Amino acid sequence: MKRCRLSPLALLVAALGCSRPSPAPLAVLAAAGAQPALDRIRRRFEQRHGVVEVSYGGGGEALARMALSGKGDVLLAPEQWIMERATREGAVIP
């Protein structure tokens, strides 16, 4: 059986597109390299659903911030190993 892998950006777009309006801001921790694309996605999402708070940094740094604070709705990392580690550590739900 063939496995399908989605890029982190595709997962973010899917998650944002399926979200319902919420009074609480959506907290996104993302790698700095994703900023140009994520800023466009964020603006569109905010027009339809509400506020998005984005914190940019290195992929490993974003994971560390999420793990230490216990906060964050979406983790957007540039490398697969970061997402695998986040899953192993229970920081994200695959």
N, CA, C and O of each residue as an XYZ file, in Angstrom:
376
protein
N       0.837     -1.168      0.000
C       0.000      0.000      0.000
C       0.888      1.238      0.000
O       1.852      1.313      0.761
N       0.575      2.180     -0.825
C       1.347      3.400     -0.948
C       0.934      4.399      0.124
O      -0.257      4.602      0.361
N       1.913      5.023      0.773
C       1.621      6.037      1.784
C       1.680      7.414      1.153
O       2.522      7.693      0.300
N       0.788      8.250      1.580
C       0.749      9.618      1.073
C       1.271     10.548      2.157
O       0.814     10.488      3.299
N       2.209     11.394      1.816
C       2.750     12.362      2.767
C       2.382     13.759      2.300
O       2.561     14.109      1.134
N       1.871     14.541      3.220
C       1.541     15.924      2.923
C       2.607     16.833      3.520
O       3.154     16.542      4.584
N       2.893     17.905      2.852
C       3.852     18.855      3.390
C       3.216     19.580      4.577
O       1.991     19.665      4.662
N       4.030     20.100      5.491
C       3.470     20.845      6.617
C       2.592     22.010      6.171
O       1.579     22.295      6.809
N       2.966     22.686      5.087
C       2.163     23.807      4.603
C       0.801     23.324      4.129
O      -0.207     23.984      4.384
N       0.750     22.179      3.440
C      -0.530     21.630      2.994
C      -1.404     21.272      4.183
O      -2.617     21.480      4.149
N      -0.794     20.733      5.242
C      -1.552     20.404      6.447
C      -2.097     21.662      7.106
O      -3.233     21.671      7.580
N      -1.300     22.724      7.140
C      -1.756     23.978      7.729
C      -2.932     24.547      6.954
O      -3.926     24.968      7.545
N      -2.820     24.559      5.634
C      -3.905     25.072      4.804
C      -5.170     24.264      5.045
O      -6.257     24.830      5.160
N      -5.037     22.954      5.122
C      -6.201     22.104      5.376
C      -6.791     22.394      6.748
O      -8.011     22.481      6.890
N      -5.948     22.543      7.751
C      -6.436     22.815      9.105
C      -7.131     24.165      9.175
O      -8.181     24.292      9.804
N      -6.559     25.166      8.539
C      -7.165     26.490      8.567
C      -8.464     26.522      7.789
O      -9.411     27.200      8.187
N      -8.517     25.806      6.699
C      -9.722     25.785      5.882
C     -10.867     25.050      6.539
O     -12.024     25.303      6.204
N     -10.587     24.145      7.466
C     -11.624     23.357      8.120
C     -12.015     23.911      9.482
O     -12.928     23.385     10.120
N     -11.357     24.938      9.931
C     -11.628     25.470     11.256
C     -12.949     26.222     11.297
O     -13.392     26.808     10.309
N     -13.555     26.183     12.461
C     -14.776     26.942     12.698
C     -14.419     28.213     13.429
O     -13.377     28.287     14.081
N     -15.288     29.232     13.325
C     -15.002     30.469     14.049
C     -14.867     30.192     15.542
O     -15.605     29.386     16.109
N     -13.923     30.867     16.157
C     -13.671     30.667     17.575
C     -13.308     32.004     18.198
O     -12.607     32.805     17.580
N     -13.773     32.252     19.408
C     -13.416     33.513     20.047
C     -11.933     33.589     20.410
O     -11.367     34.679     20.491
N     -11.310     32.445     20.625
C      -9.885     32.439     20.969
C      -9.045     32.508     19.704
O      -9.391     31.884     18.700
N      -7.941     33.259     19.734
C      -7.067     33.312     18.559
C      -6.451     31.945     18.274
O      -6.219     31.154     19.188
N      -6.196     31.682     17.020
C      -5.496     30.477     16.605
C      -4.002     30.758     16.781
O      -3.482     31.717     16.212
N      -3.317     29.935     17.561
C      -1.885     30.139     17.837
C      -1.052     29.245     16.929
O      -1.143     28.019     16.998
N      -0.239     29.867     16.077
C       0.593     29.148     15.121
C       2.056     29.409     15.451
O       2.472     30.560     15.581
N       2.831     28.349     15.584
C       4.279     28.449     15.748
C       4.880     27.936     14.453
O       4.629     26.797     14.058
N       5.670     28.768     13.790
C       6.133     28.419     12.447
C       7.598     28.767     12.238
O       8.150     29.666     12.871
N       8.201     28.023     11.328
C       9.564     28.317     10.902
C       9.566     29.642     10.136
O       8.628     29.941      9.397
N      10.606     30.415     10.314
C      10.691     31.742      9.703
C      10.586     31.693      8.187
O      10.059     32.626      7.582
N      11.068     30.640      7.564
C      11.015     30.532      6.114
C       9.606     30.456      5.555
O       9.391     30.695      4.366
N       8.651     30.125      6.403
C       7.254     30.013      5.961
C       6.519     31.349      6.023
O       5.356     31.432      5.627
N       7.183     32.393      6.515
C       6.500     33.660      6.762
C       5.791     34.251      5.537
O       4.625     34.624      5.664
N       6.416     34.358      4.367
C       5.707     34.970      3.238
C       4.396     34.238      2.892
O       3.357     34.876      2.716
N       4.448     32.932      2.799
C       3.238     32.174      2.461
C       2.236     32.203      3.605
O       1.037     32.369      3.380
N       2.718     32.043      4.822
C       1.820     32.002      5.966
C       1.148     33.345      6.206
O      -0.006     33.377      6.635
N       1.827     34.446      5.946
C       1.197     35.760      6.098
C      -0.006     35.906      5.162
O      -1.027     36.470      5.556
N       0.102     35.408      3.938
C      -1.036     35.469      3.002
C      -2.183     34.585      3.492
O      -3.347     34.985      3.455
N      -1.841     33.383      3.950
C      -2.866     32.465      4.460
C      -3.539     33.067      5.690
O      -4.761     33.013      5.831
N      -2.732     33.637      6.571
C      -3.257     34.229      7.801
C      -4.261     35.336      7.513
O      -5.324     35.381      8.133
N      -3.942     36.224      6.584
C      -4.858     37.323      6.249
C      -6.193     36.793      5.754
O      -7.245     37.284      6.165
N      -6.165     35.809      4.891
C      -7.407     35.227      4.369
C      -8.199     34.540      5.476
O      -9.421     34.673      5.542
N      -7.510     33.813      6.339
C      -8.177     33.115      7.435
C      -8.831     34.118      8.383
O      -9.969     33.922      8.808
N      -8.115     35.188      8.714
C      -8.647     36.177      9.643
C      -9.886     36.875      9.101
O     -10.777     37.230      9.872
N      -9.958     37.075      7.805
C     -11.142     37.693      7.214
C     -12.387     36.843      7.427
O     -13.492     37.369      7.558
N     -12.203     35.537      7.460
C     -13.346     34.623      7.555
C     -13.593     34.067      8.951
O     -14.733     33.771      9.307
N     -12.524     33.921      9.752
C     -12.679     33.153     10.981
C     -12.226     33.838     12.260
O     -12.690     33.456     13.335
N     -11.369     34.802     12.202
C     -10.895     35.425     13.430
C      -9.388     35.558     13.480
O      -8.690     35.302     12.499
N      -8.915     35.952     14.609
C      -7.511     36.315     14.797
C      -6.589     35.093     14.813
O      -6.912     34.048     15.378
N      -5.431     35.266     14.171
C      -4.368     34.261     14.192
C      -3.125     34.930     14.762
O      -2.682     35.967     14.268
N      -2.573     34.330     15.800
C      -1.324     34.818     16.365
C      -0.208     33.906     15.877
O      -0.226     32.704     16.139
N       0.768     34.477     15.164
C       1.854     33.679     14.604
C       3.164     34.069     15.271
O       3.472     35.251     15.426
N       3.918     33.070     15.659
C       5.240     33.266     16.232
C       6.236     32.550     15.324
O       6.142     31.340     15.118
N       7.196     33.314     14.780
C       8.176     32.756     13.853
C       9.517     32.512     14.530
O       9.900     33.227     15.456
N      10.214     31.504     14.059
C      11.556     31.189     14.553
C      12.067     29.985     13.792
O      11.497     29.609     12.767
N      13.124     29.381     14.274
C      13.616     28.146     13.670
C      12.638     27.014     13.968
O      11.891     27.081     14.944
N      12.639     25.978     13.136
C      11.719     24.864     13.327
C      11.880     24.188     14.671
O      10.894     23.915     15.356
N      13.125     23.913     15.055
C      13.393     23.311     16.352
C      13.026     24.248     17.487
O      12.557     23.810     18.538
N      13.241     25.536     17.274
C      12.888     26.545     18.281
C      11.377     26.600     18.470
O      10.896     26.699     19.598
N      10.631     26.537     17.379
C       9.164     26.557     17.465
C       8.667     25.345     18.249
O       7.769     25.469     19.082
N       9.245     24.184     17.987
C       8.854     22.975     18.722
C       9.178     23.127     20.203
O       8.359     22.771     21.051
N      10.348     23.645     20.526
C      10.734     23.826     21.927
C       9.782     24.785     22.635
O       9.372     24.533     23.768
N       9.427     25.891     21.964
C       8.489     26.842     22.571
C       7.140     26.191     22.817
O       6.523     26.409     23.859
N       6.678     25.388     21.858
C       5.384     24.721     22.010
C       5.447     23.715     23.163
O       4.526     23.644     23.976
N       6.518     22.949     23.232
C       6.648     21.926     24.275
C       6.765     22.562     25.655
O       6.153     22.081     26.608
N       7.540     23.633     25.776
C       7.741     24.273     27.078
C       6.504     25.016     27.568
O       6.180     24.979     28.755
N       5.819     25.690     26.653
C       4.654     26.486     27.059
C       3.375     25.660     27.130
O       2.436     26.017     27.843
N       3.342     24.555     26.388
C       2.111     23.772     26.328
C       1.027     24.474     25.535
O      -0.144     24.099     25.599
N       1.422     25.495     24.787
C       0.454     26.277     24.012
C       0.795     26.201     22.535
O       1.952     26.016     22.156
N      -0.217     26.345     21.719
C      -0.035     26.330     20.274
C      -1.045     25.409     19.631
O      -1.272     24.290     20.091
N      -1.647     25.891     18.563
C      -2.644     25.100     17.845
C      -2.060     24.433     16.609
O      -2.481     23.342     16.223
N      -1.084     25.099     15.988
C      -0.491     24.589     14.751
C       1.023     24.759     14.825
O       1.524     25.824     15.185
N       1.735     23.702     14.483
C       3.202     23.754     14.377
C       3.550     23.559     12.907
O       3.193     22.546     12.304
N       4.241     24.521     12.342
C       4.653     24.442     10.939
C       6.177     24.404     10.908
O       6.843     25.424     11.085
N       6.714     23.209     10.679
C       8.161     23.009     10.691
C       8.649     22.667      9.282
O       7.920     22.052      8.504
N       9.887     23.067      8.952
C      10.400     22.866      7.605
C      10.950     21.467      7.327
O      11.153     21.102      6.169
N      11.186     20.698      8.360
C      11.821     19.403      8.159
C      11.003     18.292      8.802
O      10.433     18.464      9.879
N      10.958     17.162      8.129
C      10.166     16.026      8.593
C      10.597     15.547      9.976
O       9.747     15.169     10.782
N      11.896     15.555     10.270
C      12.360     15.049     11.570
C      11.798     15.867     12.722
O      11.573     15.330     13.807
N      11.567     17.159     12.502
C      10.991     17.990     13.564
C       9.557     17.552     13.849
O       9.151     17.457     15.007
N       8.796     17.287     12.795
C       7.414     16.842     12.986
C       7.378     15.456     13.627
O       6.512     15.178     14.456
N       8.316     14.585     13.245
C       8.382     13.253     13.854
C       8.714     13.358     15.334
O       8.132     12.650     16.155
N       9.641     14.233     15.676
C       9.998     14.438     17.080
C       8.815     15.027     17.854
O       8.536     14.611     18.978
N       8.128     15.989     17.254
C       6.957     16.596     17.901
C       5.890     15.548     18.179
O       5.232     15.585     19.219
N       5.719     14.618     17.256
C       4.744     13.544     17.432
C       5.184     12.609     18.557
O       4.384     12.264     19.427
N       6.453     12.198     18.540
C       6.987     11.317     19.588
C       6.852     11.926     20.969
O       6.546     11.231     21.938
N       7.083     13.241     21.056
C       7.051     13.922     22.341
C       5.637     14.304     22.766
O       5.436     14.817     23.867
N       4.665     14.059     21.904
C       3.281     14.375     22.242
C       2.935     15.849     22.124
O       1.915     16.295     22.650
N       3.789     16.615     21.429
C       3.528     18.047     21.263
C       2.482     18.322     20.183
O       1.846     19.377     20.180
N       2.309     17.370     19.271
C       1.308     17.515     18.198
C       0.489     16.236     18.094
O       0.910     15.164     18.529
N      -0.671     16.379     17.515
C      -1.521     15.230     17.220
C      -1.415     14.997     15.717
O      -1.798     15.859     14.926
N      -0.895     13.830     15.320
C      -0.713     13.596     13.872
C      -2.037     13.431     13.143
O      -2.052     13.229     11.928
